[in-house]
Amino acid sequence: MSFADKYLKKQQAFPDYINSEVPENLGLVVTIPCFDEPDLVSSLQALWLCDRPSFNVEVIVIVNSGELASDEVLKQNGKTISDAKEWMAEHEDDKLKFYLIHQANLPKKSAGVGLARKVAMDEAVSRFNKIGKANGIITGYDADSSCDTNYFTEIEKLFKKYPKANGANIFYEHPLEGEEFSELIYNSIAQYELYLRYYMLAMRFTGHPHAYHTVGSSFAVSADAYIKQGGMNRRQAGEDFYFLQKIIVLGKFYEIKHTRVIPSPRTSDRVPFGTGKAMSTFVSEGISNYKNYNYAAFKDLKIFFDRVDDFFGVDQDTFINKLIVELPGPVRSYLKEDNFFEALDEINRNCASIDTFRKKFFGAFNAFKVLKYLNNVHEQFMEEESVIVSSKLLLKDLGIATKGIYSAKELLKKYREYEKTY
């Protein structure tokens, strides 16, 4: 019995699409969901130009559509398939092979990017299962992304350095200039990426151990970790955030900083939230001063997390009557509203060491809970503030000078530099 037999029997959405023999040296499978995508070939070309690693690489594209897809979408998918097959026929070598799966008529209840990623990633697991390679690497990539030529080799380096790694995120940078898009698009994506980096680093500044980027086009997981956490979900948006949070909590999650995925900054209404939807909002509303979570909310949360060890071994009454009064008002209010005291009491009843307590504490107050807290305190206690203001305040606390810097692009470059080097 191979490592993924049980998972595939219970969880695989569709039978295997690819029947060709699996190379014994297969080490990496890149998975790409593709829906109504006019320029898939450019993304495939970026992967083709990559330096080859020591192992074999396969790229699996899943061109998909739901049972309610419009004639226009189906027509575009048909052209994408034709163009991609023609390109793939001329691009294959001993180390890199491309596969295209076409799955139409996905059920309307679950049709979307989550199910598409799941189909491709389950197929990747099946490929690794046939050669018994539980540590095979699966990456998420998008049909409108590009990458640096060392994409494969830097992924290989990380998983060779940490052979028991469960996963990693890969450094990403949206383009900030060029002729493909308007200046409005480039200015808007600068604000949105700045928000993404501010959010992650502000969460990390609070001391939360699960603060990582969760971008669908720039992550890698081991096949074993993928099946341990039940595989990709079928969410129609936000699938990357929910999936990666399950991987991150396993530990042994890393960052690949010396290559880049380059996601597209284009507008899109294919999902209810995410980069494409945010860009559509920026453009339609002409947003020039994006508002995001107030930095004060993160500062308050840091005070709470700095006290985590003080909560070990205390009973519920002691926490409520003595310790909670020393926390900021918005945090106190949220903890009461969320009834976190009972969760803390349960954690303490099942922890014999401080290390176990910390792990369980942040398992309970996870990234989802942080997001819930932020939304709660902004509804009740504070206003959102400009991403320019909040990102400068965080940089100041990180010891980075921002005097004379006022634009999102300039601040974003500071954030990128910091993330690459810290």
N, C-alpha and C positions, 0 to 999 in steps of 0.2 A: 504493500500500500504506500503510495506516495503522499507527500505532506499536505496536499490540497484536495485529496479525493473527497473527503466529507464536505468541505466547503462547496466544491463545485456541484456535488450531487444535490445539495440543499439550496444553494444560493445563486448559481449561475442562471442568468435570465434566459439565455438561449443556448442551444447546442453549439459546439465548436463550429466556427465559420471556416477556419484555416486548417487544411488537412495535410499541408506539406510537412516533411520531416523537420524536426527541430534540431538545429545545430547543437552539438554537445557543448560548444563554447559560447552559447548564447548567454549574455550577461546583462543586457539592457533592452527593455521594450518601451518605446515612446508611444503614448496613446493620445489620439487627437479626435475629439468630437467635432463634427462638421455639419452645420445646418445653414442652408441658404448662404453659402460662402462663395463669393465670386473670385477669390484669388488664393485658393488652397495651394496651388503650385508654388507660389512664392515662398510659403512657409516650408514646404517640402524641400525646395532648393536650398534654403538656409541650412537645413539638416544635412543635405547632401554635401555641402561645402565644409562640413565639420571635419576636424582631424579625427582619424579612426583610433579608437582605444584598442587595448590588447584583445578584448573579447568581441564577439559578434553582437550586432545591434539590429533590432527589427523595429519598424515603425508601423503602427496599426491605426488606420484612419477609419472612423465610423461615420459615414454619411447617413444621416437619419432624418426622419420626418414623422410627425404624428398623423393619426387617422383623419384629423381635421385640417391638415395642411392645405394651403391654397394652391391653385394651379401655378401661380407665379413661383412659389417656393419649390414645387416639384420640378418645374422647368429648370430653375437654377441648379437644383441638386443634380438633375440629369446632365447638364452641361459640366458641372464640377466633376462628376464621375467620368465623363468622357475625356475631359482635359487631363485629369489625374492619371487615368489608366494609360493614356498615350505617353505622358511624361514618365511614369513608372517603368514602362516597357524599355525605356532607354537609360534608366538610372538604377543600376544594381551592380554590386561588386561582391567580393568574397566576405566582406565584413558588414555590409549594410544592405538590408532588403526592406522594401516597402510593400504593405498589404492594404487593400481597400475593402472594407465591408460596407454593404448597402443594406440598411434596415429601414424600410418604410412601414407606415401604418402602426406606429407605436401607439399603445392605448392612450386616449386623451387624458386619463387620470394621472399618468406618470410620464408622458412624453416630454422630453426636455433634456437639458444638458447633464443633469445628474444621471439619468438612465443611460444616456449615450456614453458618458464616461465609464459607467459601470459595465456596459457591454464590452467596451474596448479593454478595460482593466481586467475583467474576468477572463477575457480571451488571452491576455498576457499571462495571467496566473496559470491558465491551462497549458500554455506553451512551456512555462517553467516546470510545471508539474510533471510533464512528460519526460523530463530529464532529471527530475528530483532535485531541482535547484531552488531551495527555500529562500536563499539569499539573493535570488535574482532581483534586479532593480527595475521598478516601473516608474516612469515619469509621466506627469500631466503636462500637456502642451496644448496650445490653441491653434486653430486653423488660420488665424490672422496674425500670428506671432512670428518673430524672427529670433535669431540667437547669434552669439559669438561663435567663432570656429572652434573654440576649445570647450564647447558645451559637453560633448561626450567625455573628453579626457578629464575634465575637472570633476565630473560626477564619479568617474572611475576612481580618481585619487581619494575622494572623500570616503567612499565605501571600502577602499583598500586600507585606508588609515584606521577606519572604525568598522571592522568586519561584522560587528554585532549591531550596527546602526539600524534603527527602525525607520528612519526617514530624515529628510532634510528639506529646507526650502532653498531655492536658487535665486540669487540676486537678480532683480529685474529693474529695468529703466524704460519708461515710456519715452518716445522721441519728443523733444521739446522744440525742435525747429526742422525746417525742410520745406519742400515744395508740394508734398503730397496732400497736406491739409492746410486749412486757413489758420491765420494767426490766432483767431478766436479759439480754435480747437487746441492749439499748442498752449495758449495761456490757461485754458480751462483744465487741461490734463495736468499742468504743473500744480494747480491748486488741489486737484483731487489726489494726485500722488503724494503731495505734501501732507494732506490729511491722513492718508494711509500710513505714512512713515511716522507722523506725529502720534497717531493713535497707538501704534505698536510700541514705540519707544517710551511714550508716556506710561503705558501699561507696564513695561519693563522697569521703568523708573520707580514705580510703586513697590517693586519687589516681587511681582507675580512671576512664578517660574515658567508659565506657559505662554509667554509673550513672544510670538513669532508671526511673521507674515503668513497669510493663508490665501495665496493667489493661485487660481486653478491652472494657470499656464506655467507655473514655475515651482513645482515640487517634485520630490522623489521619495518613494517608499520601497521597502523590501517586500517581496511577495509574501513572506511569512507574516510580517506585521499587518499587511493588507487583510489577510484572511482572519488573523487573530481578532481584529476589530470589526469583523462582519462585512468587509468590503465597502465599496462606494454606495452611498445612499441614492435615492431616486428623486431627490428634491429638484424642483424646476428652476431654482436660483439659490445661491448661497451654499451649494453642495460642497464646494471646496472648503469653506470655513467649518462646516459641521464634520466633514470627513477628517480634515487635518487635526481638529481638536481631539479626535479619538486617537490619532496616532501620536500626537505630542504628549499626551498623558502617559504613554508607555515609557517615556524617557528615551535616552540615547537618540535624541533628535538634534540635528546640527544645521549649520548654515554654510552654503557654498557661495563664496564671495568673489571668486576670481574668474568668473565667467558671467554672462548676462543672458537672460531672456528679455526680448524687446516686444512687449505687448502692443497691440494697436491702440491708439487713442480715439478711434472712430466712435461715432454715436451709434446707439442700437436700442431698439425697443423689444428685443427678443426675450428678455427676462425682466422681472419686476424691479430688480435692484442689481447693483454691481457697477462695474466701470462703464459699460456701454450705456446703461440707463442713466447713470449720473452725468455722463457727458451730454446726453440728450437734454437733460434738465438744464445744465449749464448753458447750452447753446440757445434753447428755446426761451429761457428766462433772462439771458444776458447777464449771468452772475459774474461779477468782477471781484466780489469780496465774500468768499465762501465762509459760512458759519459752521462751526463744529463744536464738539464738547469742550466746555469751559475747563481750562487747566486747573482751576481750583478744585474741581471734582476729583481729579487724579491726586492732587496734593492731599486732600482729605483721606483718600483711599490709602495712600502711602502711610499715613499716621496709623491707620488700622492694621495694615500688614506688618509694620515695624513692631507691633505689639504681639504678633502671633504666638511667640514662645510663652508670653505671660498667660495665655489662655489654656496652656497644657495642664491638665490635671484639676482644673477648677470645676466646681459644680455650677449648675445653671443659676442658682440664686446669687452666688458670688459674682458671676459674670454680669448679671443684670444689675445687681445692687451696688457693685463697687467698680468694676472695670469699665463698663460701658459709659459711665458718666464722664470718663476722661477722653472719650472719642468725640470727633466733630459732630455737630448736630445733624447734618444730612446723613452721615453714616449711621448714627444711632437710630434715626427715623427709619432708614431702609432696613436695618437689621431687625427692628421690631415688626415692620410691615411684612418682611419676608419670613419671619419666625425662624431666623437663623439660630436662635438659642437652642432649639431642640436638636438641630443638626449638630451643633457643637457638643452638646451633651452626649449624643450618640457616638460621636468621634472619640470623645474622652473615655467612654466606657469600653472602647475597643482598641485602645492604644497603650502599649507598655513603654514606648520610648518616644523621645521628642522627635526623632527623625520620622518615625511612622506617623506621628501626629501632624507634622508639617505636610507630609504627602497627602494625608487624608483631608486636612484642612483645605488645601488648594484644589483637591479633587471635588470638594463640596462648593467652595467659592471659586468656581472655574471661570473660564473665559465667557461663558454664557451668562454667568451670574454677574460678572463685571459689566457686561453690556446692559443687563437688566437694571443694575444699580445706576449706571450712567443715565439711562432713560428716566428712571424714577426721580433722581435728584434734579434733573433738568425740567421735569414737569412741576416740581414742587418748590425748589429752592433757588435755582440759578438760571441765567439766560445763556444760550449758546453765544460763543464769541468768534470773532474773525480767526480763521486759520493762521493768518499772519501773526496776530497777537499771541495766540496760544503756542504756536511753534517757536516763537522767539523766547517766550517765558521758559519753555522747556530747555531750549539750548542754553539759556543763561544758567539754569540749574545744573546742566551738564558741563559747565565751564567753557562754553564756546561763545566767543564774542560775536555779536550781531550788529554792532554800531554801524550805521550807514546802510544797512540792508533793509529794504522795504518791500521787495517784490517776491512773489511766490517762487519764481524760477531761481532767484539767488538763494533763498532759504532752502529750497529743495536740494540744490547742489551741496549746501552745508550738510544736510541730512544724509545725502548719499555718501559723502566723504566720511562722515562719522560712522555710518553703518559698515562701511568697507574696512575700517581700520580698528574699531574698538574690539 
